[in-house]
Amino acid sequence: MNDSSLQVMQEALYDPTDNSVPKGYYRHRSGVIKKIPIPSRVRISNDPNNFAPLGTRTRFYPYGDEIVVKVDRFADEATCKACKGTGHSDSTCPTCGGNKGSWYDVHNNRDNRSTADRSAMTFRACPDCRAAQYGDPILRSTGRVPCKPCSGQGQALGESKIALSTDYEDQPTTGIVLAIGPLCKRIARGDRIMFARFCGQEYEYEGRKYRIMKENYPMGKIVGNDEVRVKDAAQVG
């Protein structure tokens, strides 16, 4: 709608029962049609994917100049190099034959035959192939022989066979922008950015970390797919 056609509409006499108003305009109580004011800084997004997941049926839409970043992940230096953090080797457990356990009858006799009637039998996890993955210290039967270098823990061990602490390890400070608020100007969805270690608010969903922060918090855009590890200046040396 141009200015001339709008002026014609403003000067026309309207039926009080006629509620037809062009999109982006509203009818003033005086009967004049006026344009809905939108702040010049506001950018209205029509991207249906401009959100971040908070749950299976829950989404987060940022306000203002906030952005949501899906934090990168990289292989941790404390991960066992022999098993790559799985806690086990590729060899099949000789006790359970890779089944992660065995079936026992009422007389406590092991019976893994495929033709056996298991309606009255119980399944017990194999104790000889129990291992834990890096980041998940709970021991579980894996059906594989536990890794000897890390004793099935999935973490690199020191000389005293104690898992190295990960409390002070470098954490990822890069990520992909998933969602942006309507006032964001310099950052776009899909940008890979670098940010300070403790900026914004962090939450986890399906094993991944997300950061909610202001648009001016990131220090810059990253081009490329290499891992980036940054230490605080106070820790360098």
N, C-alpha and C positions, 0 to 999 in steps of 0.2 A: 504494500500500500504506500503510495507517494503522498506528499504533503497536500497536493491539490485535492485528491480524492478524500483525504481525511478531513479537510476543511469543509467539503461538501457534506460529509456525514455529520460534522459538528453543527452545521447550520440547519440541517434538515430537522423536521419535526418527527419525533419518534412516538410510536405507540407505546404506552406504559407497559403493555403486556409483552412487548417485543424484547427479548433478552439476547438477541444476536449481537455478539461483540467480536470483532476480529481477534485472532490469536496474537497475544503480546500487548493487547490493549484492555482497558477496563472502562466502565461507564461511571462517571462521577455522579454524585447525588443531584447535581444540577442538570444532568441529562447529557453532558458533553462527554465524548469519548476521548480518553487520554491514554498515552503510551505508558506501559508499566516501566518504571525506572529500574535500571540494572546498573550497579556500580561498575565503573569502567575496568576495574581490576579483576572482576569476577569472570572466570572462564567456565562456561557450562559444558560439561563433558557428556557426550552421547555414547561413550564407550561402555557397553554392557559388562565388560570385564574389569572395570575400574573399582575393584574391591579386594580385600584380603580375607582369607578364610579364618574364622575363629572356632569353628566346629563343623560337624557334618551338615547342619542346617542353619548355620549362623555365619553372617558376613559382617565385615567391618568397612564402613565408608568414611574416609577421613573428612573432617571439616577444615575450612580455612586453608592455611598453608602447610598442613601436615602431610607427611608421606608415610607409606608403609614399605619396609624393606625386608625381603626374604634373605636372611643372612647366608652367606656362602659357608660351605663346610670343606675342610681339607683333612687329609690323613694326619693323625696326630703322631708326634715324634715318640710318644711313649707306647705306641702300639707295637706288639711283638712283630718283628720283621719276618720270622719263620712262618707263622700262620696268618699274618696280615690281620690280626685281631680276632680271628674266629675262635681261637682256643683249641682247635683240633687240626689234625693232619688230614690228608686225603685217604689214608688207609682205613679200611672197614674194620670195625671192632670185631675181634674174633669171638667174643662172648655172646653178643646178641646178633651177630651177622648183619649189622647195619639197621636192625629193626628198632633200635633205641630201647629195647626191653624184651621180656619174654613172658609167655603165658604159663600159669601154674594151676594145677588141678587142686581138688579139695585135700589131697594127701601131700601137698607141697612139692609135687613133682613137676619139673619143667617139661612142657610139651608144646613145641612150636610147629607141629605138623599142621599143614593147611587143611587137612581133612578132619582134624579133631573138633569135637563138639565144645564150643567155647561159651555156651550158655551158663555153665556152672564154673567157669574158670576166671581167674583174675590176672590182669596184666600188671607187671611190675617193671618199673624203669630200670635200665641196666646201670649198675653202680660203677662199672669199669670204663665207661665212655663219657662220664660226666665232665663238662667243661663250661666255661663262661666266656662270653664275648667281651671285647673291649667296650666299655661304657655300660655293660649290663653284667654286674658281678654275680648274678644268680646262677648257680650251677644247674645244668640240665643235661640229660642224656642226649648225645648227638648222633650215636651210631657210628662215630669215627674215633680213631685212637687219639687221645689227648695229646696236644703238642708238648714235647719234652722241654724245649728251651724256656717256655713260660709256665710249665706245669699246668697247662690247661686254663690259664687265667686270661689269656688274650692280651696281656700287657708285658712290656719289657721288664725284666727283673734285674735288680742290682746284684752286687756281689753276695749280699746276705740273703738272696732269693726272695726279697721283698719287692712288691710292685712299686714302680716309681710313681711318685705323687704327680697328679695332673692339676693341682690347685693353682699353680703359678705359671702354667704354660700359656703360650700365646693363643689368643682367641681370634677367630676371624673378624676382621673389621671392614669387610667388603660385602656387597650384596646387590641383588636385583630389585629395582623399584617396582612393586606390584600395583600400588594405588597412590593417587595424588589427590589433594584437596582442590577445590575450585579456585583458590587464590594462588596456586603454584604457577610460577612463570618460567623458572630456569631449568627445572627438572621434569622429565617426561617418563611415562611408564616404559619399562624395559631398559632404562639406563642402569649400568653397573657403576656403583659409586663406592667411595671410601669414606668412612666416618670414624669418629673418636670411639674408643673402647666403651666408655660408660655413658654415651649420649642416648637420650630417648628412653622409652619404656620397652621392655622385652617380654615376649610371651612365647610359648611353644605350642605347636600343633602338629600332630602326626610325626613327631620326632624331629621337626625342623624349628629353628628359632626365627622369630620375626621381631623387627624393631619399628616402633612408631616414634617419629621425630619431626621436628620442624624442618622446613625446606632449606633453611640457611645452615643447618648443622653439618651436612656432608661437606668434605673438603675438596672434592672434585670428582670428575667422571673418569672411569677406567675403560680403556679400549684394549681388548685382548682377553684371553681365557686362562692366563697363567695364575698360579697360586700367589697370593700377596700376603706376606707376613710382615707386620709392623710392630715394633716395640716402642713403649713409651721412652722418652729421652732419659728419664730418671733410671731406667733399667738397663740402658746400654752401657757396656763397659766391662 
